[in-house]
């Protein structure tokens, strides 16, 4: 719990990404769905969930960052006088980012080579290959897949389009983060249309390497005035690199294990995300696969479909607002019976075919 984060401020994201997205032929804002039964259960005013189950024709939010970054990278390459002709866009992925890169590459007449770590569902791998990408499965974790992709993307006819940054590779990941700002701008407009003119009191965001969380922190901490919401990150217990880094006060790498939250199964925070997360997150929590499965099942009962990464935000919210110490956590986050909460549900079930299963129960169908 880090309530001083609400006082931190940063520069805003550039506005060009939103204009780029709105000009795409398949662009439409994704829904912001009110969940009144859930708000009543958790003793708050209103809960909304941002539904990223269909974003630019794909079942997760990642296409926002990939499309903008690829647009910027190819434009810069052309302006530099590079030889014309297709290039190979190379990336590593836990599923959704790689599919988004492959989709954009195919649409733009480029090639794609996607490195996939262990633990990604075979159907998710097949979906990347169906986008006409070359897929290389890596027997190690996500960080190993990133290393392999970076090694592959050398030479004049390849571009690395990676959604995590490290020293010496930060500009393209920065463009990916800028692309995610469209999601935040849509949320503001949709809350305003629902009568929430002052903005949310809490935004809950799932975290892998932290790029989406960086976009969320930048969006809400760049406002010069007005109410600043609390920001909560949620990770798998088996890959809680941001929670470990916040606890230590410096970025650390953690070992990762198996998790149904495949898109969050990352062991190292992005170098450009870390300063924003360190300064701007109010709280961080890690959740189990079983907690996320329960959240997905509850959301489905309310008519809202979410994959494990998307449902993780509800699991994290439950962990914060219920159980021993909940009253103190609510107070630290500034929440009461009138509060407005936004859950970022970053993927639909089609993005991650793991069926939600709670130990001791039958698999959901």
Secondary structure, DSSP 8 states (H G I E B T S, - for coil): --GGGGG-------SHHHHHHHTSTT-----EEE-HHHHHHHT-SEEEEEE-SSBTTBSBTTHHHHHHHHHHHHHHHHHTT---S--EEEEEESSHHHHHHHHHHHHTT-EEEEEE-TT--HHHHHHHHTTT-EEEE-SS-HHHHHHHHHHHT-STTEEE--SS-BTTB-HHHHHHHHHHHHHHHHHHHHHHHTT-TT--SEEEEE-SSSHHHHHHHHHHHS-SSS---EEEEEEEGGG-HHHHHHHHTS--B------S-GGG--SB--HHHHHHHHHH-SEEEEE-HHHHHHHHHHHHHTT----HHHHHHHHHHHHHHSSTTHHHHHHHHT--TT-EEEEEE-B-GGGS------TTS----
